[in-house]
Amino acid sequence: MCPPNEASNIEHCYWHPGVETGLSCSHCQKSICPNCMVQAHVGIRCKECGKPTQIPIFEIKASHYIKSTTLAIALTLLGAISWFGLSQLIYLVMPDEVSFLLISLFLVPFGYVSGNLISRSVNRKRSTILAAIAGVTVAATFIVALQIPGILMIPIYGIIATIAGTFLAIQPLRK
């Protein structure tokens, strides 16, 4: 039997008043029972203090989407114009078989550069939507470039390069 002065020091769980406990939250000092405790890297916490917080890299604001979309449109237009200029230059210098392949492969490094530029423009944030914006940038560049008369390429190489470029574009942004 406990001495009378110790019986008054028994703590009860903040959420389960009928449960006696000797545990308390390391942050707010509320008494907690084993059912209510959350193991944290700094000790045990209550349900409220031990809630997981979202990592800042995944906290995306509307301004990030606006900035990435604006950049994606600019990259699409710049990519299509650059692809046209490069195709004209390569066609003048190299034989047809090699030039068709090189011109089609433009989208592979373009995808890598686009994904990284979009990632940097939003402070390396990550989300599925940002990854989709980067992927659409590469596909849209392919579609816009096909509309420009004078770009010489074999469509199957362009499709393969678009897939590879899209894959590279989404890597720095995927969740």
C-alpha positions, 0 to 999 in steps of 0.5 A: 500500500502506498503512503498517503502523500505518494497517492496524490502524485499519481498522474493520469493520461490526458486523453484517458483520465482513468489510466494511471501513467508515469509518462509525459510528452517531452514537448508539452509535458502532458501526461500520456499512457502507452496507447497515446504516445508517439515515438519521436526522434527526440523522445516520446510525444503526445498525439498532438506534438508527435504529428508528422510535418510535411517536408518543405520540399513538398510544400507547393504553392500556386506561385510555384505552378504559375512560375513552372508553367510560364517557364515551360511555355517559354522552354517549349517555344525556345526548344522548337526554334532551337530544334529547327536551327539545329536541324538546318545546321546538321542537315548542311554538314552531315549525310542524311542518315546521320543527320536524321538520327541526330536531329531526332535525339535533340529532345533527350538533352532538352528534356534533361535541361528542361526538367532541371531548369523547372526544378531550379525555378521552384527551389527544387520543390517536388510534386506530381504536377510539377513533374507532369509540367516538365514532361508536357514541356518535352512532348509539346516541344515535339508537337510544336516542332513538327508544325515547323516546315523544314525540320527533318526527322524520322518520326519514330526516332522523334517519338523514342527521343520524346519518351526518353526526354520526358523521362529525364525531365520528370526525374528532378521533380517527381515526388 
